[in-house]
Amino acid sequence: MDFPENSIRSAGKKGSVEVITGSMFSGKTEELIRRLRRARFAGLKVEIFKPSLDNRYSETRVVSHDEKSIVSTPVDHATAILLLSENVDVVGIDEAQFFDISIVDVCNNLADKGIRVIVAGLDMDFLGKPFGPMPALMAVAEYVTKVQAICMRCGELATYSFRKSSEDQVVVLGEKEKYEPLCRQCFNKAINKKPLHG
Ligand code: ZN
C-alpha cells in the first residue's frame, strides 16, 4: 500500500513508519521534504534528523538536489533521535542507510508512541546490494514508496546507483561526478566492464 495522502493528521496520531527509497537522484529527499512541509501546513510539530556523516552540502539542513531545503539536526547515533523527539508529532529522517540497525528500533519506538515517522534512504549500495538498515526498515514500515531516477544511458527508469569512480568502500559520499543512476540492464553492463567488480 502506498502512502495515504489524505490522512495526514490521523496518521500522525496513530503512529506509523513510512519509508521513501530508491537510487541516487530519484527524488527521495524531495518527497520527504514535501511530506514534512504538508505536515507543517497541517499544524503538526515536525523534527528532521540526518546522520552527521552526511555533510555534503550543509551541517544543519536536509538539502535535496533541487536545493529545496529544510532545517535538520545532524545526529551521531540513531538513539539520539529518541531523546530529541519529545512532544513531536512527525519525525523525518534522511539518508537513513548510513545509520546502524538500531535505527529500526528507534523508528518502531517512535511510531509506538504515536509519532508519524517518515524515513528516506538508499535501498541499494553501489554494488546493487541492500543498503544497511534499509531492508529492515522497509519490513517494519506500514508504507513503502519506491521512487525512480532516469537511466543516464538509455532513458528508462533507473533503480541502481552506479559509481563511476574506482573506490570500493560502501560509503563514498558524492554527487553526479561520482554516481550515475542506471536501469538494471545498463547497470549490469557497466559493472561487468569494470575489472574491479567484474
Ligand atoms: Zn538504461
Boltz pocket constraint, residues with backbone or C-beta under 6 A from the ligand:
constraints:
  - pocket:
      binder: B
      contacts: [[A, 151], [A, 152], [A, 153], [A, 154], [A, 155], [A, 156], [A, 157], [A, 182], [A, 183], [A, 184], [A, 185], [A, 186], [A, 187]]
      max_distance: 6.0
